[in-house]
Amino acid sequence: FGNQTFGISSGTLECNQPAAFYGSLMLHRFVAENMDNLAKDISRGQGESLETLAVLMGVPQQQRGKFSAKLQSNFGRIFTSPQVTEEEVVANIVTVTKTT
């Protein structure tokens, strides 16, 4: 039982992770490891961290400008406090990008 759980979550033992699950893990890891740079880039509406975020979220190239502008205009809704967690930031980004 333990091997199966480990295999699925780590992608070993010939167990494949569902793409959405793996993408979510990568997104959360990226945000956690790059919170400061991501905050700076979102506040400016451009930058390497913001571009990587767009790639991890599957934003098509032609929509990345709009994506960046939307995050920039909603910076305060994404980074709600100096103590905001990576989970909150990801959830806030998803919420902001789903609204029109």
C-alpha positions, 0 to 999 in steps of 0.5 A, a space after each residue: 500500500 505504501 509503495 503504491 501511494 509513493 509511486 503515484 505521488 512521485 511518479 516512480 514504480 511505473 505509476 503515472 501521475 495525472 497531468 493536472 495533479 503533476 501540473 498543480 504540484 509544479 505550480 505550487 512548488 514554483 510559487 513557494 520557491 519564487 514568492 518574492 520574485 513573483 510578487 515583484 514581477 506581478 506588480 510590474 506586469 512583466 518578468 521571468 517569474 511571471 512568464 514561468 507562471 503563465 507557462 505552468 498555468 498553460 496560458 497560450 502565448 497570445 494571451 500572456 499579455 492580458 494574463 499579466 495585465 490582469 494579475 498586475 491590476 489585481 495584485 492586492 487581491 493576490 498578495 493579500 498580506 506580507 504573511 500570505 502563503 503559497 497556497 493562498 497566492 495560487 488560489 487567489 491567482 486562479 480566482 482572479 484569472 477566472 473572473 472576466 
